[in-house]
Amino acid sequence: MKSEQTFSEESNVKIEAKSFYLAVIIILSLMIVSGILTKVLPAGAYDRVESEGRTLVVNGSYQEIERPDYPFWRWFTAPIEVLFGPDNLTPIVLIIFFMVVGGSITILDNAGVMKALVHFLVSRFAKRKYLLIVVMIFFFMAAAGFVGMFEEMVPLIIFIVPIAISLGWDSLTGLGMSLLPMAFGFAAAVTNPFTIAVAQRIAGLPLFSGALLRLVFFFVIFIVVCLFVIRHAKKVERNPQSSICYKEDEVLRQRLKTGSAHIESEYTISKGQWRALFFFAFCIALAMIFAVISSRIPQITDLAFLMLIIMFLIGGIGGGVFSGFNIAKIGKSFGKGVVNFLPGILLVLMAYSVKHIITTGMIMDTILYRSAEVISHSSSVIAAFMVYAATLVMEFFIGSASAKAFLLMPILTPLADLVGITRQTAVLAFNFGDGFSNVIYPTNALLLIALSFTVVNYAKWIRWTWKLQLAILAITSIFLAIAVNIDYGPF
């Protein structure tokens, strides 16, 4: 097959150095703080039982234990210990996933396929830009809120950010069209099988009961996010230099050969690039369909991520072939993408090491126990907010929604009965705490990876989103108060 595109050594798919260094400094500081906590807080443990293949905490079984011998130098070896710990499968799979994603998308990028896609979408939505923002936000929120997709959607950020820049916006707008709605969709979940379903099952509630209030909340958050992102996009249009990442975006802007609002209408996509795009999209669509189906069938849920890895690999290689690349060029591009992601491995391991330090120091259950003690002595309204706060605290150490549910809900469910709030309200508070913090805490490996694919570092991300986070906090507080006052149920 004759090559239809010029092989490019330059790739947009890489981890930005500044974002990486700042993330390392922040997580290292959190590792040290976590280590200090193991020396300050007493060690303690709950009893645990196996139920349907899951480990559940036994409420009322907490007791203090002898502090383990955990020397301070092991705080710094924790990222390596994570690979050999009891929960090592999650970070290992995540690392493999992003290495495959990096390699596969770099093949498409070097073949000019990503650039072709960007120009095609820009030309189609040049006069309907804000409609594109609304559609993208709804797509990402719905995927997270109804199906529970998050990790699977992160690689799409690599496509969305260049589109935003080509339409005259900035990287923050691109993240606002993708990363923000992903996390907020998780918090505004209506039928998310990894948060709502798991938490309701442990609480003994009918599956997906109470959906009406959650659906209202979903659309309220959807409107708020749309207004926030569109307002920012218009501000950048009026004055591109008002963007806090204007200078950093200039490199990508030049690489895309477009000015702030200039569109190269004469750009066309070759037949090979069309075939590559369709094949890659078909592979990812199959993986997404499998993820949707598996989310409703517990027996195959764990296979969804494996399927996604395989389809990304097939889609990337197949896309390279359709673009006219030979095996050597495909291998070279894939290898370059893997190498570009290598710094991300450290970010993933360091992020997961915070939980490892806390659990090895035997204070995870102590934190949970003391949170429960505060909740048990609170009034009903305050108790609902304390459940929210307790989830936010535990989210700092445990990113997995289902893992957090199995740890928290056996404790929170009887507490809800004790303080006079419905179990459904406890599930709602848990869901709020799990979702929104996904785009706040630097211990969330996916947040760091998502940001590192762009020029936006963690500090700039917080600077841009903090007002929105406060607004969301106010809205969630209102909905929690409503839930308490209407005895949100069925019980």
ZILINFEN-V997820 format. One record per backbone hydrogen bond with DSSP energy under -1.0 kcal/mol. CO is the residue of the C=O (numbers start at 1). NH is the residue of the N-H. E is the energy in kcal/mol with one decimal. If there is no record, write none. Layout:
co=CO nh=NH e=E
co=CO nh=NH e=E
This chain:
co=12 nh=14 e=-1.5
co=16 nh=20 e=-2.1
co=17 nh=21 e=-2.7
co=18 nh=22 e=-2.2
co=19 nh=23 e=-2.1
co=20 nh=24 e=-2.4
co=21 nh=25 e=-2.1
co=22 nh=26 e=-2.3
co=23 nh=27 e=-2.7
co=24 nh=28 e=-2.4
co=25 nh=29 e=-1.9
co=26 nh=30 e=-1.9
co=27 nh=31 e=-2.5
co=28 nh=32 e=-1.9
co=29 nh=33 e=-2.3
co=30 nh=34 e=-2.6
co=31 nh=35 e=-2.1
co=32 nh=36 e=-2.3
co=33 nh=37 e=-2.0
co=34 nh=38 e=-1.3
co=36 nh=39 e=-1.2
co=36 nh=40 e=-1.1
co=37 nh=41 e=-2.8
co=43 nh=65 e=-1.8
co=45 nh=63 e=-1.6
co=47 nh=58 e=-2.8
co=49 nh=56 e=-3.1
co=51 nh=54 e=-1.7
co=54 nh=51 e=-3.3
co=56 nh=49 e=-2.4
co=58 nh=61 e=-1.6
co=63 nh=45 e=-2.1
co=68 nh=70 e=-1.3
co=71 nh=74 e=-1.4
co=72 nh=75 e=-1.7
co=77 nh=80 e=-1.1
co=77 nh=81 e=-2.3
co=78 nh=82 e=-2.2
co=80 nh=83 e=-1.0
co=81 nh=84 e=-1.5
co=85 nh=88 e=-1.4
co=88 nh=92 e=-1.9
co=89 nh=93 e=-2.6
co=90 nh=94 e=-2.2
co=91 nh=95 e=-2.4
co=92 nh=96 e=-2.4
co=93 nh=97 e=-2.6
co=94 nh=98 e=-2.3
co=95 nh=99 e=-2.1
co=96 nh=100 e=-2.5
co=97 nh=101 e=-2.6
co=98 nh=102 e=-2.8
co=99 nh=103 e=-2.3
co=100 nh=104 e=-2.9
co=101 nh=105 e=-2.7
co=102 nh=106 e=-1.6
co=103 nh=107 e=-1.4
co=104 nh=108 e=-1.5
co=105 nh=109 e=-2.6
co=106 nh=110 e=-3.0
co=107 nh=111 e=-1.5
co=108 nh=113 e=-2.2
co=109 nh=112 e=-1.5
co=110 nh=8 e=-1.1
co=112 nh=116 e=-2.1
co=113 nh=117 e=-2.4
co=114 nh=118 e=-2.4
co=115 nh=119 e=-2.4
co=116 nh=120 e=-2.2
co=117 nh=121 e=-2.5
co=118 nh=122 e=-2.5
co=119 nh=123 e=-2.2
co=120 nh=124 e=-1.7
co=121 nh=125 e=-2.2
co=125 nh=128 e=-1.0
co=128 nh=132 e=-1.6
co=129 nh=133 e=-1.6
co=130 nh=134 e=-2.2
co=131 nh=135 e=-2.7
co=132 nh=136 e=-2.6
co=133 nh=137 e=-2.5
co=134 nh=138 e=-2.3
co=135 nh=139 e=-2.4
co=136 nh=140 e=-2.4
co=137 nh=141 e=-2.5
co=138 nh=142 e=-2.9
co=139 nh=143 e=-2.2
co=140 nh=144 e=-1.7
co=141 nh=145 e=-3.5
co=142 nh=146 e=-2.5
co=143 nh=149 e=-2.1
co=145 nh=190 e=-2.0
co=145 nh=191 e=-1.6
co=150 nh=153 e=-1.1
co=150 nh=154 e=-1.2
co=153 nh=156 e=-1.6
co=154 nh=157 e=-2.0
co=155 nh=158 e=-1.4
co=156 nh=159 e=-1.2
co=156 nh=160 e=-2.1
co=157 nh=161 e=-2.2
co=159 nh=163 e=-1.2
co=160 nh=164 e=-2.3
co=161 nh=165 e=-2.3
co=162 nh=166 e=-2.4
co=163 nh=167 e=-1.3
co=164 nh=169 e=-2.4
co=165 nh=168 e=-1.7
co=170 nh=174 e=-1.6
co=171 nh=175 e=-2.3
co=172 nh=176 e=-2.4
co=173 nh=177 e=-1.3
co=175 nh=180 e=-2.1
co=178 nh=182 e=-1.7
co=179 nh=183 e=-2.0
co=180 nh=184 e=-2.8
co=181 nh=185 e=-2.1
co=182 nh=186 e=-1.3
co=183 nh=187 e=-1.7
co=184 nh=188 e=-2.2
co=186 nh=189 e=-1.0
co=192 nh=197 e=-1.9
co=195 nh=199 e=-2.5
co=196 nh=200 e=-2.8
co=197 nh=201 e=-2.1
co=198 nh=202 e=-2.1
co=199 nh=203 e=-2.0
co=200 nh=205 e=-2.8
co=206 nh=209 e=-2.0
co=210 nh=214 e=-1.1
co=211 nh=215 e=-2.5
co=212 nh=216 e=-2.1
co=213 nh=217 e=-2.3
co=214 nh=218 e=-2.4
co=215 nh=219 e=-1.9
co=216 nh=220 e=-1.9
co=217 nh=221 e=-2.5
co=218 nh=222 e=-2.3
co=219 nh=223 e=-2.2
co=220 nh=224 e=-2.1
co=221 nh=225 e=-2.8
co=222 nh=226 e=-2.3
co=223 nh=227 e=-2.5
co=224 nh=228 e=-2.3
co=225 nh=229 e=-2.6
co=226 nh=230 e=-2.7
co=227 nh=231 e=-2.2
co=228 nh=232 e=-1.8
co=229 nh=233 e=-2.6
co=230 nh=234 e=-2.6
co=231 nh=235 e=-1.8
co=232 nh=236 e=-2.3
co=233 nh=237 e=-2.1
co=234 nh=238 e=-2.2
co=235 nh=239 e=-2.1
co=239 nh=242 e=-2.5
co=240 nh=243 e=-1.4
co=243 nh=246 e=-1.5
co=245 nh=249 e=-2.4
co=246 nh=250 e=-1.0
co=249 nh=253 e=-2.9
co=250 nh=254 e=-2.4
co=251 nh=255 e=-1.9
co=252 nh=256 e=-2.2
co=253 nh=258 e=-1.9
co=263 nh=265 e=-1.5
co=264 nh=267 e=-1.7
co=270 nh=274 e=-2.3
co=271 nh=275 e=-2.5
co=272 nh=276 e=-2.3
co=273 nh=277 e=-2.7
co=274 nh=278 e=-2.8
co=275 nh=279 e=-2.5
co=276 nh=280 e=-2.6
co=277 nh=281 e=-2.9
co=278 nh=282 e=-2.4
co=279 nh=283 e=-2.3
co=280 nh=284 e=-2.4
co=281 nh=285 e=-2.5
co=282 nh=286 e=-2.2
co=283 nh=287 e=-1.8
co=284 nh=288 e=-2.4
co=285 nh=289 e=-2.7
co=286 nh=290 e=-2.3
co=287 nh=291 e=-2.0
co=288 nh=292 e=-2.4
co=289 nh=293 e=-2.4
co=290 nh=294 e=-3.0
co=291 nh=295 e=-1.6
co=293 nh=296 e=-1.4
co=297 nh=300 e=-1.9
co=300 nh=303 e=-1.4
co=301 nh=304 e=-1.6
co=303 nh=307 e=-2.5
co=304 nh=308 e=-2.1
co=305 nh=309 e=-2.3
co=306 nh=310 e=-2.3
co=307 nh=311 e=-2.6
co=308 nh=312 e=-2.3
co=309 nh=313 e=-2.1
co=310 nh=314 e=-2.6
co=311 nh=315 e=-2.8
co=312 nh=316 e=-2.5
co=313 nh=317 e=-2.3
co=314 nh=318 e=-2.8
co=315 nh=319 e=-2.2
co=316 nh=320 e=-1.9
co=317 nh=321 e=-2.0
co=318 nh=322 e=-2.5
co=319 nh=323 e=-1.6
co=320 nh=325 e=-2.6
co=321 nh=324 e=-1.4
co=323 nh=4 e=-1.2
co=326 nh=330 e=-2.3
co=327 nh=331 e=-2.8
co=328 nh=332 e=-2.4
co=329 nh=333 e=-2.6
co=330 nh=334 e=-2.7
co=331 nh=335 e=-2.6
co=332 nh=336 e=-2.0
co=333 nh=337 e=-2.2
co=334 nh=338 e=-2.2
co=335 nh=339 e=-2.5
co=336 nh=340 e=-2.4
co=337 nh=341 e=-1.0
co=339 nh=342 e=-1.1
co=341 nh=344 e=-2.0
co=342 nh=345 e=-1.1
co=343 nh=347 e=-1.4
co=344 nh=348 e=-2.5
co=345 nh=349 e=-2.4
co=346 nh=350 e=-2.6
co=347 nh=351 e=-2.4
co=348 nh=352 e=-2.2
co=349 nh=353 e=-1.1
co=352 nh=356 e=-1.6
co=353 nh=357 e=-2.5
co=354 nh=358 e=-1.8
co=355 nh=359 e=-2.7
co=356 nh=360 e=-2.5
co=357 nh=361 e=-2.1
co=358 nh=363 e=-2.2
co=359 nh=362 e=-1.1
co=362 nh=44 e=-2.4
co=363 nh=367 e=-2.3
co=364 nh=368 e=-1.9
co=365 nh=369 e=-2.8
co=366 nh=370 e=-2.5
co=367 nh=371 e=-1.8
co=368 nh=372 e=-2.3
co=369 nh=373 e=-2.1
co=370 nh=374 e=-1.7
co=371 nh=375 e=-2.0
co=372 nh=376 e=-2.3
co=375 nh=378 e=-1.8
co=379 nh=383 e=-3.0
co=380 nh=384 e=-1.8
co=381 nh=385 e=-1.7
co=382 nh=386 e=-2.3
co=383 nh=387 e=-2.2
co=384 nh=388 e=-1.8
co=385 nh=389 e=-2.6
co=386 nh=390 e=-3.1
co=387 nh=391 e=-2.1
co=388 nh=392 e=-2.0
co=389 nh=393 e=-2.3
co=390 nh=394 e=-2.4
co=391 nh=395 e=-2.4
co=394 nh=397 e=-1.0
co=394 nh=398 e=-2.7
co=400 nh=404 e=-2.0
co=401 nh=405 e=-2.1
co=402 nh=406 e=-2.2
co=403 nh=407 e=-1.2
co=404 nh=408 e=-3.2
co=405 nh=409 e=-2.0
co=406 nh=57 e=-1.1
co=408 nh=411 e=-1.5
co=408 nh=412 e=-2.6
co=409 nh=413 e=-2.6
co=411 nh=415 e=-1.1
co=412 nh=416 e=-2.5
co=413 nh=417 e=-1.6
co=414 nh=418 e=-1.9
co=415 nh=419 e=-2.4
co=416 nh=421 e=-2.0
co=422 nh=426 e=-1.6
co=423 nh=427 e=-2.2
co=424 nh=428 e=-2.2
co=425 nh=429 e=-2.6
co=426 nh=430 e=-2.3
co=427 nh=431 e=-2.4
co=428 nh=432 e=-2.3
co=429 nh=433 e=-2.2
co=430 nh=434 e=-2.1
co=431 nh=435 e=-2.0
co=432 nh=436 e=-1.5
co=435 nh=438 e=-1.8
co=436 nh=439 e=-1.4
co=437 nh=440 e=-1.7
co=437 nh=441 e=-2.0
co=441 nh=444 e=-1.5
co=444 nh=448 e=-1.8
co=445 nh=449 e=-2.5
co=446 nh=450 e=-2.7
co=447 nh=451 e=-2.5
co=448 nh=452 e=-2.3
co=449 nh=453 e=-1.0
co=451 nh=454 e=-2.0
co=452 nh=16 e=-2.5
co=457 nh=461 e=-2.1
co=458 nh=462 e=-2.3
co=459 nh=463 e=-2.2
co=460 nh=464 e=-1.9
co=461 nh=465 e=-2.0
co=462 nh=466 e=-1.8
co=465 nh=469 e=-2.6
co=466 nh=470 e=-2.0
co=467 nh=471 e=-2.1
co=468 nh=472 e=-2.6
co=469 nh=473 e=-2.3
co=470 nh=474 e=-2.0
co=471 nh=475 e=-2.2
co=472 nh=476 e=-2.9
co=473 nh=477 e=-1.9
co=474 nh=478 e=-1.9
co=475 nh=479 e=-2.3
co=476 nh=480 e=-2.4
co=477 nh=481 e=-2.3
co=478 nh=482 e=-2.3
co=479 nh=483 e=-2.5
co=480 nh=484 e=-2.2
co=481 nh=485 e=-2.2
co=482 nh=486 e=-2.0
co=483 nh=488 e=-2.7
co=491 nh=423 e=-2.2
